Amino acid sequence: NIRSMVEAGGVWQCFMKVMVLRFSPVVPYSVSNYLLGLTDLQLGPFLAGSVAGMAPWMIFYGTIGSTGRAVLQSGGDLTSVLSELSEQASELLEGPVSVLLVASFVAMAAVAVKSRGTQQGELEQ
């Protein structure tokens, strides 16, 4: 049951689960919003996990937007804007965002393993 898997664990585990859901480029926000809305998560882990998981994407999109604006204001055409944005995106994806992607997959695996162990322990009792 997905609901019990998200709700299982302490505050830190709930924070990590929300963060991984928010950071994952695979899970759309509409799906994670609906899923998290069905749970009984406390407000603290939900907010903290949401901010921590969405912050890297906010920085990424903000950087891309400011780069596009700067190129357009300097008189660049659409081709140069797209070229500059592509270069900026690849630099970001090679650096901090790639580290965060790897960290999110590691956290996702750890959360899945821990949740599975918690559920098996509950079944044995």
Secondary structure, 3 states (H helix, E strand, C coil): CHHHHHHCCCHHHHHHHHHHHHHCCCCCHHHHHHHHHCCCCCHHHHHHHHHHHHHHHHHHHHHHHHHHHHHHHCCCCHHHHHHHHHHHHHHHHHCHHHHHHHHHHHHHHHHHHHHHHHHHHHHHC
